[in-house]
Amino acid sequence: MSKSAILFFLFCFSNIFAQSDVRITGIITSSDNQKLAGANVSLEINKKQINAVADSLGSFSEIVSSGNLMIRVNHLDFLSKTVYCNVLKDTVISIVLEKDAAQLKEVIVPNDKKSGIKTLSAGKLSLNLKELNAVPTVLGTTDVIKLLQLMPGVQNSGDANGYLYVRGGDPGHNAILYNESPIYGMSHLLGIFPFYNTDHIKDVEFDKSSSNPKYGGRLSSTTLLNTNKKIPSEFSIQGNAGILASQLTLSVPLTDKTGFYVSGRKTYIDEVMGPLLKSGSNNDVQNMKYGFSDANFTFLSQISKKSLFSLNAFVSGDELKIKDGNLALKTNLKWSNFTVSPSLNTIFSPKVSMSNSFYFSQYSNELNMEQATIEFGVSSYVKDFGFTNAVKFSIGNIPFESGVQYVYHDLQPQKVNVENLTTVDNYSQRTISANEAAVFVSANPKLLEKVTADLGLRMNYYTSESDSYLHFQPRMILNYYANENYSFYASYNRQYQYLSLITTSSVGIPTDFWIASSDEIKPQSSNEFSIGSNQNITRNFSSSFGGFYRSMKNLLEYPYGITQFNEITTLKNDLYVGKGKAYGFEVMLKKSSGKFSGWLSYTLSWSDRNFDELNNGKTYFAKYDRRHNLSVVGMYDLNAKWNFGITQIFGSGNRFTMPTSWYFINNNPVKEYSGYNNAQMPNYIRTDISANYYFVKTSKKESALNFSIYNTFNISNPIYVVLDVEVNENKDKVVVKQEEKVLYRILPSVSWRFKF
């Protein structure tokens, strides 16, 4: 054998012996560090190809030959990515995918700072609460409801009210979903405190039109509160200690595939609540005590490579006690929430995944009053037992989602008990049970080169005792992308609502109750049309414009209050049924990056109502018909230690009914009205400021002081108006004075936020 042949064989065998197997492990995440389950991974080396699927933790692990490796990653909602590397030993690699603008339908603004708000098409917003901690709040903790009230299309409800009013709808027209479990009682006392521990919430998705057919049962908006789906890798503690309340959140890993998050809050404001509730110079309240506590729990377990089990729970309890010796009055008001939801998410293939979850949700309230020899009590509750299934898949390049849902409703609208020394009267509006089932499907096809669509259909079947309904609810959004800086949309949504919130007070006190459609109480319905556009003005500035029109039928009004009860009282007879419409224009200008960031939102809107029994059957303005709503939010990062925030709010006053003339009958003054909701409260104006000072700020550790002032300029914003009537001695002249009742004026607070 020649020397050249020997060298040739030695070279070949040296290459064979040099090759060895190595393990390549990858972790696939999004740009916001979310693990991407179900990503399709292709590994190619030495002309040999291996396919893998990322598990529910976004990871994959394969044995390959050493050498030059090409890794290609694909995901339905993200841009594909190809990575080249030379692997000679066991290797761990991290791959980050960017959002696909065509799938998300959002205007992407490139920047060097994570945006707190992402503007999506057709009135959708995505909020990162962590990035919005500089927005001033009354207690130094981010408040989801107050943040949403700063968005276009959402009415600012004013002080003493924790409800949402979206695009001319009523407070009960908005769904709040905690990991897709409905929440019916969404506020602590008078909206002062955030109703959720925001440290337990990863992000918030807000849809002003409920355009996703997966969600139904409300005429206006849907708000999704999403908890963390990432199993904690190490133990950590974070929280907030303030002068009125404190909160704490623990992240606890049990194994590398199991862990949990637990959060709790507690208030200690008995000593300061009395001064907060003083109205002007009158100090009627002699003894008031208020307290609340709540807790959140999330358990996560990677039970297999393709399946993630989670268990979420939430519980809260509030109690308000008032004693007034002058009136011999004792009042005790309690309200509580409880929800629990186990769920299982499974990845079958890169194009097919499924989620299944059960849930139980309950809200209850109870009011007991004792004055002299009379005792009065009223209570109500609503309970839901539900199941939700959703399957994501794709046919060709078109993503689909479909599923089935079922919920059993159990409601006690109001139970009344009145006792005195001689008699005992008990009255209960009978309990109502109802069944609701739904099938939904959505598709996101690309119709033309620059035109995409969100097409959806929800079919609801509702039955309650003697009544049943079958409704088809189409949803449609068309998106046109002119270029990378401009996009336009048009949408249509039809909604039905079977459970209705009946409000009994003007300031959101939790004596309001829920009823279900039954006994000729028809479901409410609405049709909404909207158009709009999103623009990237510069690298840092973006804007959105839009208009909407909504018509509503079978709206409900309960004109009496919590004390209108007798043996013949029925909801069917006492509820007024009418219709309404709302329309308006919305604009938002946003700066997302740089030392200074923030946004301006403005809404010009009208909201009308028409009830045969009210205003002589003539159309009138709804209570929360606020013509103008303006919010300006600014956040400034001075340096690594200090950042500042300011919020300026202006809103037209709420509507109320005011007497227009007085006259006498048998020497008694009588009021005369010209129309329903014919008067308007003063304009609502408020400025809040805040400052954060960071002792330590890293990805894993944080220690900061928050200083905030609510209503910095001490402007009197009344929550209602009392009419004081004075008659002279001859009873021939009447003087009517308006006395405006203010809940709280300037409210400074200090809190310490920590994480370690």
PyMOL commands that set and color helices and strands:
alter all, ss='L'
color gray80, all
select helices_A, chain A and resi 3-18+101-104+129-132+144-148+171-173+189-191+198-200+270-276+571-574+615-617
alter helices_A, ss='H'
color red, helices_A
select strands_A, chain A and resi 21-30+40-45+48-53+59-65+67-75+78-87+91-97+117-119+124-127+154-155+165-166+175-178+181-183+201-207+222-227+236-242+245-255+258-267+287-304+307-324+329-349+352-371+374-395+398-419+424-428+432-443+446-448+451-464+467-483+486-497+499-502+513-516+524-536+541-557+576-591+596-611+620-621+628-637+642-651+655-656+659-665+668-673+679-680+684-697+702-710+718-727+734-742+747-755
alter strands_A, ss='S'
color yellow, strands_A
deselect
rebuild
show_as cartoon
